[in-house]
């Protein structure tokens, strides 16, 4: 299948082309503003499906709206007509096509042109009035407020929020791409004369901003967001894609003493926390038990032994552990326990606890195994 994508270097275009290639579609005609215009005619002659994503969002002059969103659409359709190519065409429009502004009017004009073309030629047309699209590879100060906010917040720059109570309608780029590929295979979601992305999100602008600032803060407090919420998960992925390339890493606070170190890695409000424990050779750590707090230990480097004793028993249970064989050791409540480094190198253990440390109620009681 020959697939023509206009606006190939744009936000949606880049994501669509990447996923098309992932799914085995490699006969892709990529057309963008810097492509030799002569190629458009040949692309239109041989295309089996057209994704018409090219458009103008923020021109220097408002007249460019009509030129980019109507004029180029007309040129595209004329080339298809020239070769009697009646392949299906998908048009990227906007919810602003319903509004009286230069951008909306140009999008509406492009839609009407496509509907007329369909009547004349019998071609199948698929028009999507996208709301705000967010995700990786979007451009700040161009594609969406989310892109601008992510760019600025990751760089410590101010953002402008005129009304935090404004309700935003958003679609995530991966959901858009999934829908477009469905449309190419005649499985589009259609509502009346238009098509739409099935999964959409409606959320207050102020809530979006609060989430983005919480993502920034998570590098300090180590709390990861609630990723069970699908919108938060998508927004967090988008936020991380805007990190400056020299700021992918961030340091953790290591609590170091003569025995080794203990470092908190990740925290959650609902699923406890993950830490990294390093024990020096010959060192034993622990010798305590819990009422309700439970843990999982995973030794990833070194050799050691984890010992348990039910506090109502004299019997000691031992589990020998090693980075050579990864296995999770559950730490049940009511058992005092310790971990000893038996090797000549550091013993490195990943530790998960089902709850965060509460200094007022630590639920940790010293008792030798």
For each residue, the residues with C-beta under 8 A, 3 or more apart:
1: 25 27 48 49
2: 27 29 46 47 48 49
3: 20 25 27 28 29 47 48 49 50 51 184
4: 28 29 31 43 44 47 49 50 51
5: 8 13 16 17 28 29 30 31 51 53
6: 13 31 32 50 51 52 53 54 72 76
7: 10 12 13 31 32 52 53 54 55 92
8: 5 13 14 17 30 31 32 35 53
9: 13 14 30 32 33 34
10: 7 13 14 32 53 54 55
11: 14 15 133 135 137 138 139 143 173
12: 7 15 16 53 92 133 173 176 177
13: 5 6 7 8 9 10 16 17 30 32 51 53
14: 8 9 10 11 17 18 137
15: 11 12 18 19 135 136 137 173 174 176 177
16: 5 12 13 19 20 51 53 177 180 181
17: 5 8 13 14 20 21 28 30
18: 14 15 21 22
19: 15 16 22 23 174 177 181
20: 3 16 17 23 25 28 181
21: 17 18 24 25 26 28
22: 18 19
23: 19 20 181
24: 21
25: 1 3 20 21 28
26: 21
27: 1 2 3
28: 3 4 5 17 20 21 25
29: 2 3 4 5 39 43 46 47
30: 5 8 9 13 17 35
31: 4 5 6 7 8 35 39 40 43 54
32: 6 7 8 9 10 13 35 54
33: 9 54
34: 9
35: 8 30 31 32 39 40
36: 39
37: 40
38: 41 42
39: 29 31 35 36 42 43
40: 31 35 37 43 44 75 76 79
41: 38 44 45 79 82
42: 38 39 45 46
43: 4 29 31 39 40 46 47
44: 4 40 41 47 50 76 79 80 82 83 85
45: 41 42 79 82 83 85
46: 2 29 42 43
47: 2 3 4 29 43 44 50 80 85 87
48: 1 2 3 87
49: 1 2 3 4 87 88 89 90 184
50: 3 4 6 44 47 76 80 87 88 89 90
51: 3 4 5 6 13 16 90 92 180 184
52: 6 7 73 76 89 90 91 92
53: 5 6 7 8 10 12 13 16 92
54: 6 7 10 31 32 33 68 72
55: 7 10 68 69 92 107 110
56: 59 64 65 67 68 69 106
57: 103 142 143
58: 141 142
59: 56 62 63 64 65 68
60: 64
61: 64
62: 59 65 102
63: 59 66 67
64: 56 59 60 61 67 68
65: 56 59 62 68 69 102 103 105 106
66: 63 69 70 71 102 105 106 109
67: 56 63 64 70 71 72
68: 54 55 56 59 64 65 71 72 106
69: 55 56 65 66 72 73 103 106 107 109 110
70: 66 67 73 74 106 109 110 113
71: 66 67 68 74 75
72: 6 54 67 68 69 75 76
73: 52 69 70 76 77 91 110 113 114
74: 70 71 77 78 113
75: 40 71 72 78 79
76: 6 40 44 50 52 72 73 79 80
77: 73 74 80 81 89 113 114 117
78: 74 75 81 82
79: 40 41 44 45 75 76 82 83
80: 44 47 50 76 77 83 85 86 87 89 121 123
81: 77 78 84 85 117 121
82: 41 44 45 78 79
83: 44 45 79 80
84: 81
85: 44 45 47 80 81
86: 80 121 122 123
87: 47 48 49 50 80 123
88: 49 50 123 124 125 126 184
89: 49 50 52 77 80 114 117 123 124 125 126
90: 49 50 51 52 125 126 127 128 180 183 184 195
91: 52 73 110 111 114 125 126 127 128
92: 7 12 51 52 53 55 128 130
93: 97 107 108 110 111 127 128 129 130
94: 97 103 104 107 129 130
95: 98 129 130 131 169
96: 99 101 103 104 107
97: 93 94 104 107 108 111 129
98: 95 104 108 129
99: 96 104
100: 104 105
101: 96 104 105
102: 62 65 66 105 106
103: 57 65 69 94 96 106 107
104: 94 96 97 98 99 100 101 107 108
105: 65 66 100 101 102 108 109
106: 56 65 66 68 69 70 102 103 109 110
107: 55 69 93 94 96 97 103 104 110 111
108: 93 97 98 104 105 111 112
109: 66 69 70 105 106 112 113
110: 55 69 70 73 91 93 106 107 113 114
111: 91 93 97 107 108 114 115 127
112: 108 109 115 116
113: 70 73 74 77 109 110 116 117
114: 73 77 89 91 110 111 117 118 125 127
115: 111 112 118 119 125 127 193
116: 112 113 119 120
117: 77 81 89 113 114 120 121 123 125
118: 114 115 121 122 123 124 125
119: 115 116
120: 116 117
121: 80 81 86 117 118
122: 86 118
123: 80 86 87 88 89 117 118
124: 88 89 118
125: 88 89 90 91 114 115 117 118
126: 88 89 90 91 183 188 190 195
127: 90 91 93 111 114 115 193 194 195
128: 90 91 92 93 179 180 194 195 196 197
129: 93 94 95 97 98 194 196
130: 92 93 94 95 133 171 176 197
131: 95 169 170 171 200
132: 144 145 146 168 169 170 171
133: 11 12 130 138 143 144 170 171 172 173 176
134: 138 144 146 147 170 171 172 173 234 235 238
135: 11 15 138 172 173 174 176 234 237 238 241
136: 15 173 237 238 241
137: 11 14 15 173 241
138: 11 133 134 135 142 143 144 146 147 173 238
139: 11 142 143 147
140: 143 147 148 150 151 152 242
141: 58 147 148 151
142: 57 58 138 139 147
143: 11 57 133 138 139 140 147
144: 132 133 134 138 147 148
145: 132 148 149 168 205
146: 132 134 138 149 150 170 208 235 238
147: 134 138 139 140 141 142 143 144 150 151 242
148: 140 141 144 145 151 152 159
149: 145 146 152 153 159 208 209 212
150: 140 146 147 153 154 212 238 239 241 242
151: 140 141 147 148 154 155 157 242
152: 140 148 149 155 157 158 159
153: 149 150 156 157 159 212 213 215 216 239
154: 150 151 216 239 242 243 244 247
155: 151 152 244
156: 153
157: 151 152 153
158: 152
159: 148 149 152 153 209
160:
161: 164 205 206 209
162: 166
163: 166 205
164: 161 204 205 206 209
165: 204 205 206
166: 162 163 204 205
167: 202 203 204 205
168: 132 145 202 203 204 205 208
169: 95 131 132 200 201 202
170: 131 132 133 134 146 200 201 202 203 231
171: 130 131 132 133 134 175 176 197 199 200 201
172: 133 134 135 175 176 199 201 234 238
173: 11 12 15 133 134 135 136 137 138 176 177
174: 15 19 135 177 178 234
175: 171 172 178 179 197 198 199 200
176: 12 15 130 133 135 171 172 173 179 180 197
177: 12 15 16 19 173 174 180 181
178: 174 175 181 182
179: 128 175 176 182 183 188 189 195 196 197 198
180: 16 51 90 128 176 177 183 184
181: 16 19 20 23 177 178 184 185
182: 178 179 185 187 188 189
183: 90 126 179 180 186 187 188 195
184: 3 49 51 88 90 180 181
185: 181 182
186: 183
187: 182 183
188: 126 179 182 183 195
189: 179 182 195 196 197 198
190: 126 194 195 196
191: 194 195 196
192:
193: 115 127
194: 127 128 129 190 191
195: 90 126 127 128 179 183 188 189 190 191
196: 128 129 179 189 190 191 200
197: 128 130 171 175 176 179 189 200
198: 175 179 189
199: 171 172 175 230
200: 131 169 170 171 175 196 197
201: 169 170 171 172 230 231 234
202: 167 168 169 170
203: 167 168 170 207 208 231
204: 164 165 166 167 168 207 208
205: 145 161 163 164 165 166 167 168 208 209
206: 161 164 165 209 210
207: 203 204 210 211
208: 146 149 168 203 204 205 211 212 235
209: 149 159 161 164 205 206 212 213
210: 206 207 213 214
211: 207 208 214 215 225 232 235 236
212: 149 150 153 208 209 215 216 235 239
213: 153 209 210 216 217
214: 210 211 217 218 223 225
215: 153 211 212 218 225 235 236 239 240
216: 153 154 212 213 219
217: 213 214 220 221 223
218: 214 215 221 222 223 224 225
219: 216 222 250
220: 217
221: 217 218 267
222: 218 219 252 264 265 266 267 273
223: 214 217 218 267 268 269
224: 218 227 266 267 268
225: 211 214 215 218 229 232 233 236
226: 229 232 268 269 270
227: 224 232 233 236
228: 233
229: 225 226 232 233
230: 199 201 233 234
231: 170 201 203 234 235
232: 211 225 226 227 229 235 236
233: 225 227 228 229 230 236 237
234: 134 135 172 174 201 230 231 237 238
235: 134 146 208 211 212 215 231 232 238 239
236: 211 215 225 227 232 233 239 240
237: 135 136 233 234 240 241
238: 134 135 136 138 146 150 172 234 235 241 242
239: 150 153 154 212 215 235 236 242 243
240: 215 236 237 243
241: 135 136 137 150 237 238
242: 140 147 150 151 154 238 239
243: 154 239 240 247 248
244: 154 155 247
245: 248
246:
247: 154 243 244 250
248: 243 245
249:
250: 219 247
251:
252: 222 263 264 265
253: 263 264
254: 261 262 263
255: 261 262 263
256: 260 261
257: 260 261
258: 280
259: 279 280 283 285
260: 256 257 277 278 279 280 283 285 346 347
261: 254 255 256 257 276 277 278
262: 254 255 275 276 277 278
263: 252 253 254 255 275 276 277 278
264: 222 252 253 267 273 274 275
265: 222 252 273 274 275 276
266: 222 224 273 274
267: 221 222 223 224 264 272 273 274 356
268: 223 224 226 271 272 273
269: 223 226
270: 226
271: 268 354
272: 267 268 352 353 354 355 356
273: 222 264 265 266 267 268 352 353 355 356 357
274: 264 265 266 267 350 351 352
275: 262 263 264 265 350 351 352 353
276: 261 262 263 265 348 349 350 351
277: 260 261 262 263 285 339 348 349 350 351
278: 260 261 262 263 346 347 348 349
279: 259 260 283 284 285 302 304 339 340 341 346 347 349
280: 258 259 260 283 341 346
281: 341 343 344 345 346 347
282: 340 341
283: 259 260 279 280 340 341 347
284: 279 287 338 339 340 341
285: 259 260 277 279 338 339 340
286: 337 338 339 369
287: 284 336 337 338 366 367 368 369
288: 336 337 364 365 366 367
289: 311 333 334 335 336 337 364 365 367
290: 293 294 295 331 333 334 363 364 365
291: 333 334 363
292: 333 355 363
293: 290 333 353 354 355 363 364
294: 290 330 331 332 333 353 354
295: 290 330 331 351 352 353 354
296: 328 329 330 331 351 352
297: 306 321 328 329 331 339 349 350 351
298: 326 327 328 329 349 350 351 352
299: 302 304 321 322 323 326 347 348 349 350
300: 323 326 348 349 350
301: 323 345 346 347 348
302: 279 299 322 323 341 343 345 346 347 348
303: 320 321 322 323 324 341 342 343 347
304: 279 299 320 321 322 339 340 341 342 343 347 349
305: 318 319 320 321 339 340 342
306: 297 318 319 321 329 337 338 339
307: 316 317 318 319 337 338 339 340 369
308: 316 317 318 319 331 332 335 336 337 369
309: 313 314 315 316 317 335 336 337 369
310: 313 315 334 335
311: 289 334 335 336 367
312: 334
313: 309 310
314: 309
315: 309 310
316: 307 308 309 369
317: 307 308 309
318: 305 306 307 308
319: 305 306 307 308 329
320: 303 304 305 342
321: 297 299 303 304 305 306 325 327 329 339
322: 299 302 303 304 325
323: 299 300 301 302 303 326 348
324: 303
325: 321 322
326: 298 299 300 323
327: 298 321
328: 296 297 298
329: 296 297 298 306 319 321
330: 294 295 296
331: 290 294 295 296 297 308 335 337
332: 294 308 335
333: 289 290 291 292 293 294
334: 289 290 291 310 311 312
335: 289 308 309 310 311 331 332
336: 287 288 289 308 309 311 367 368 369
337: 286 287 288 289 306 307 308 309 331 369
338: 284 285 286 287 306 307 369
339: 277 279 284 285 286 297 304 305 306 307 321 347 349
340: 279 282 283 284 285 304 305 307
341: 279 280 281 282 283 284 302 303 304 346 347
342: 303 304 305 320 347
343: 281 302 303 304 347
344: 281
345: 281 301 302
346: 260 278 279 280 281 301 302 341
347: 260 278 279 281 283 299 301 302 303 304 339 341 342 343
348: 276 277 278 299 300 301 302 323
349: 276 277 278 279 297 298 299 300 304 339
350: 274 275 276 277 297 298 299 300
351: 274 275 276 277 295 296 297 298
352: 272 273 274 275 295 296 298
353: 272 273 275 293 294 295 356 357
354: 271 272 293 294 295
355: 272 273 292 293 358 363
356: 267 272 273 353
357: 273 353 362
358: 355 361 362 363
359: 362
360:
361: 358
362: 357 358 359
363: 290 291 292 293 355 358
364: 288 289 290 293
365: 288 289 290
366: 287 288
367: 287 288 289 311 336
368: 287 336
369: 286 287 307 308 309 316 336 337 338
